[in-house]
Amino acid sequence: MENRLAGKVAIVTGGGSGIGAATCRVFAREGARGVVIADVNEAAGRALQAEFAREGGNAVFRPLDVTQDAQWIETVDAVVTTYGRLDILVNNAGRGGPVSRPIVEQTTEEAWDLMFAANAKGVFLGTKHAIPAMRNTGGGSIINVISIYALVGSPLGTAYSASKGAARAFTRTAAVQYASEGIRVNSVFPGFVETPMTRDLHAQPGVREERTALTPLGRLALPEDIAWGILYLASDESNFVTGSELVIDGGATAR
């Protein structure tokens, strides 16, 4: 199948690298009329925009800190002004790293707030501001990229897991609230993925090996593995799917 997103306009947060960049590339290949690379990392976002320009793709970069309400308003308004519509929002931007990893007693209030701002508040704000634009075009698809650590307990990552759990609950609630308007809200749960955000962690002794051993398919995911699942939820093929949870983890949570 080709052109699965023909005529559609999408915003992808955290679109400059990792899962977000892979999603932007897949969306463009599948005929999206406009792909907005939204990222706080301007260098990465503009580099990807330049890549699209060389290949004739229709993608633009917009700087966006997903924790800032005013920036969301500006971004959605700019997309609607430019393209006349918004069909797809991928809330992919998030935060992890060492600050997210201590156990409960060692987790600081600052770390907790940082994780919830990026991983939960950002999803809320993006969804909130995308809904009116989607309503004006008769519906749309919102995909929230979460984590298998919203499904299973983690020996580390207290604040990270809790913030992802909040995004999971929010997704189901938004799906129920807006289903009657044709606005679908679904979630994707990646397992262990090779991305710029996980590069330092996977470089630590034994971490990559441990995560590979926990994955029955025997390898870590590539960003493209997740992007193909996001594409399904963005396309009309999933027009009877809302409030769902698509786990893409190589079997890790089936153990």
C-alpha positions as CSV (number, residue, x, y, z in Angstrom):
1,M,0.0,0.0,0.0
2,E,1.1,3.5,-0.8
3,N,-0.1,7.0,0.0
4,R,-1.7,5.9,3.2
5,L,-1.7,9.5,4.4
6,A,-2.5,11.3,1.2
7,G,-3.6,14.8,1.8
8,K,-3.2,14.7,5.5
9,V,-1.2,17.2,7.7
10,A,0.7,16.1,10.7
11,I,2.6,17.5,13.7
12,V,5.3,15.2,15.1
13,T,6.8,16.4,18.4
14,G,10.3,15.4,19.1
15,G,10.4,15.1,15.4
16,G,14.1,15.9,14.9
17,S,15.6,12.6,15.9
18,G,14.9,9.0,17.0
19,I,11.3,7.8,16.8
20,G,10.1,11.2,15.8
21,A,12.4,11.6,12.8
22,A,11.6,8.0,11.7
23,T,7.9,8.9,11.9
24,C,8.3,12.1,9.9
25,R,10.1,10.1,7.1
26,V,7.4,7.4,7.0
27,F,4.7,10.0,6.9
28,A,6.3,11.8,4.0
29,R,6.8,8.6,2.1
30,E,3.2,7.8,2.6
31,G,2.0,10.9,0.9
32,A,1.3,13.4,3.8
33,R,0.7,16.8,2.4
34,G,2.5,18.4,5.3
35,V,4.7,17.1,8.0
36,V,5.7,19.5,10.8
37,I,8.9,18.6,12.6
38,A,8.3,20.1,16.0
39,D,11.3,19.9,18.4
40,V,13.1,21.9,21.1
41,N,16.4,20.8,19.4
42,E,16.6,23.3,16.6
43,A,19.8,21.9,15.0
44,A,18.3,18.4,14.7
45,G,15.0,19.7,13.4
46,R,16.5,22.0,10.8
47,A,18.9,19.2,9.6
48,L,15.9,16.9,9.0
49,Q,14.1,19.7,7.2
50,A,17.1,20.1,4.9
51,E,17.1,16.4,4.3
52,F,13.5,16.6,3.2
53,A,14.2,19.6,1.0
54,R,17.0,17.7,-0.8
55,E,14.6,14.8,-1.5
56,G,11.6,16.9,-2.5
57,G,9.6,16.1,0.7
58,N,7.1,18.5,2.1
59,A,8.3,19.0,5.7
60,V,9.0,22.1,7.8
61,F,10.6,22.6,11.2
62,R,9.0,24.5,14.0
63,P,10.7,25.0,17.4
64,L,8.5,23.8,20.1
65,D,8.9,23.2,23.8
66,V,6.0,20.9,24.5
67,T,5.7,22.1,28.1
68,Q,4.8,25.6,27.1
69,D,1.2,26.4,26.5
70,A,1.8,29.5,24.4
71,Q,4.1,27.7,22.0
72,W,1.5,25.0,21.4
73,I,-1.1,27.7,20.5
74,E,1.4,29.4,18.1
75,T,2.4,26.0,16.5
76,V,-1.2,24.8,15.9
77,D,-2.3,28.2,14.6
78,A,0.7,28.3,12.2
79,V,-0.1,24.8,10.9
80,V,-3.8,25.7,10.3
81,T,-2.8,29.0,8.6
82,T,-0.3,27.3,6.3
83,Y,-2.2,24.1,5.4
84,G,-5.8,24.9,6.3
85,R,-6.1,21.8,8.5
86,L,-4.6,19.5,11.1
87,D,-5.3,15.7,10.8
88,I,-2.6,14.0,12.9
89,L,-0.7,14.8,16.1
90,V,2.0,12.5,17.3
91,N,2.9,13.4,20.9
92,N,6.4,11.8,20.8
93,A,8.6,14.3,22.6
94,G,9.6,13.2,26.1
95,R,12.4,13.2,28.6
96,G,14.4,10.4,30.2
97,G,18.1,10.2,31.1
98,P,19.9,9.8,34.4
99,V,17.7,12.2,36.3
100,S,14.7,9.9,35.7
101,R,16.3,6.7,37.0
102,P,16.7,6.7,40.8
103,I,14.4,4.5,43.0
104,V,11.6,6.1,45.0
105,E,13.6,7.2,48.0
106,Q,16.3,8.8,45.8
107,T,14.0,10.6,43.4
108,T,14.0,14.3,43.9
109,E,11.1,16.6,43.6
110,E,12.9,18.4,40.7
111,A,13.3,15.1,38.8
112,W,9.6,14.3,39.3
113,D,8.5,17.7,38.0
114,L,10.8,17.5,35.0
115,M,9.5,14.1,34.0
116,F,5.8,15.0,34.4
117,A,6.3,18.3,32.5
118,A,7.7,16.7,29.4
119,N,6.0,13.3,29.5
120,A,2.5,14.1,30.8
121,K,1.9,17.8,30.6
122,G,3.3,18.0,27.1
123,V,0.9,15.2,25.9
124,F,-2.0,17.1,27.6
125,L,-1.2,20.4,26.0
126,G,-0.7,19.0,22.6
127,T,-3.9,17.1,22.7
128,K,-5.8,20.1,24.1
129,H,-4.8,22.4,21.3
130,A,-5.0,19.9,18.5
131,I,-8.6,19.0,19.2
132,P,-10.3,22.3,18.0
133,A,-8.3,22.2,14.8
134,M,-9.3,18.6,14.2
135,R,-12.9,19.3,15.0
136,N,-12.9,21.9,12.2
137,T,-12.0,19.3,9.6
138,G,-14.3,16.6,10.9
139,G,-11.9,14.5,13.0
140,G,-8.4,13.4,13.3
141,S,-5.9,11.0,14.9
142,I,-3.8,11.7,18.0
143,I,-1.1,9.2,18.8
144,N,0.7,9.4,22.2
145,V,4.1,7.6,22.3
146,I,4.4,6.2,25.9
147,S,6.6,3.3,27.1
148,I,6.3,-0.3,28.2
149,Y,7.3,1.1,31.6
150,A,3.7,2.4,31.9
151,L,2.7,-1.2,31.7
152,V,5.2,-3.0,33.9
153,G,7.2,-2.1,36.9
154,S,10.8,-0.9,36.6
155,P,13.7,-1.5,38.9
156,L,14.7,2.1,38.3
157,G,13.0,5.1,36.6
158,T,10.5,6.0,39.2
159,A,9.6,9.5,37.9
160,Y,9.8,8.3,34.3
161,S,7.5,5.4,34.7
162,A,5.0,7.4,36.7
163,S,4.8,10.2,34.1
164,K,4.3,7.7,31.4
165,G,1.5,6.0,33.4
166,A,-0.2,9.4,33.6
167,A,0.0,9.8,29.8
168,R,-1.5,6.3,29.5
169,A,-4.5,7.2,31.6
170,F,-4.9,10.5,29.9
171,T,-5.0,8.9,26.5
172,R,-8.0,6.6,27.4
173,T,-9.9,9.5,28.9
174,A,-9.4,11.8,25.9
175,A,-10.4,8.9,23.6
176,V,-13.7,8.5,25.3
177,Q,-14.4,12.2,25.5
178,Y,-13.8,12.9,21.8
179,A,-14.8,9.7,20.0
180,S,-18.2,11.2,19.1
181,E,-16.4,13.9,17.1
182,G,-14.3,11.5,15.1
183,I,-11.1,12.4,17.0
184,R,-9.3,9.2,17.8
185,V,-6.7,9.1,20.6
186,N,-4.5,6.0,20.8
187,S,-1.1,5.1,22.4
188,V,2.0,3.3,21.3
189,F,4.2,1.6,23.9
190,P,7.8,1.1,22.6
191,G,10.1,-1.4,24.2
192,F,13.8,-0.9,24.2
193,V,14.8,1.2,21.3
194,E,18.1,2.5,19.9
195,T,17.6,6.3,19.8
196,P,19.8,9.3,20.7
197,M,18.0,9.5,24.0
198,T,19.0,5.9,24.9
199,R,22.5,6.0,23.4
200,D,24.4,6.9,26.6
201,L,22.4,4.4,28.6
202,H,23.0,1.6,26.2
203,A,26.7,2.4,26.1
204,Q,27.0,1.5,29.8
205,P,28.5,-1.9,30.5
206,G,26.0,-4.7,30.2
207,V,22.9,-2.5,29.6
208,R,22.4,-3.3,25.9
209,E,23.0,-7.0,26.5
210,E,20.5,-7.1,29.4
211,R,17.8,-5.3,27.4
212,T,18.4,-7.6,24.4
213,A,18.1,-10.6,26.7
214,L,14.7,-9.3,27.9
215,T,13.4,-9.0,24.4
216,P,12.3,-12.4,22.9
217,L,12.9,-11.3,19.3
218,G,16.5,-11.0,20.3
219,R,17.3,-7.4,19.3
220,L,16.6,-3.8,20.3
221,A,14.0,-1.9,18.2
222,L,15.0,0.6,15.5
223,P,13.0,3.8,15.4
224,E,11.4,2.7,12.2
225,D,9.9,-0.3,14.0
226,I,7.9,2.1,16.1
227,A,7.1,4.5,13.3
228,W,5.3,1.8,11.2
229,G,2.9,1.3,14.1
230,I,2.4,5.0,14.5
231,L,1.6,5.1,10.8
232,Y,-1.2,2.6,11.2
233,L,-2.8,4.6,13.9
234,A,-2.5,7.8,11.9
235,S,-4.0,6.3,8.8
236,D,-7.7,5.7,7.9
237,E,-7.0,1.9,8.2
238,S,-7.5,2.4,12.0
239,N,-10.6,4.5,11.7
240,F,-12.4,2.1,14.2
241,V,-9.6,2.2,16.7
242,T,-9.5,4.6,19.6
243,G,-8.4,4.3,23.2
244,S,-6.2,1.4,22.1
245,E,-2.7,0.5,23.3
246,L,-0.3,-0.7,20.6
247,V,2.7,-2.4,22.3
248,I,5.8,-2.6,20.0
249,D,8.4,-4.3,22.2
250,G,9.7,-7.4,20.5
251,G,7.7,-9.5,23.1
252,A,9.3,-8.0,26.2
253,T,6.0,-7.6,28.1
254,A,4.8,-11.0,27.0
255,R,7.4,-12.7,29.2
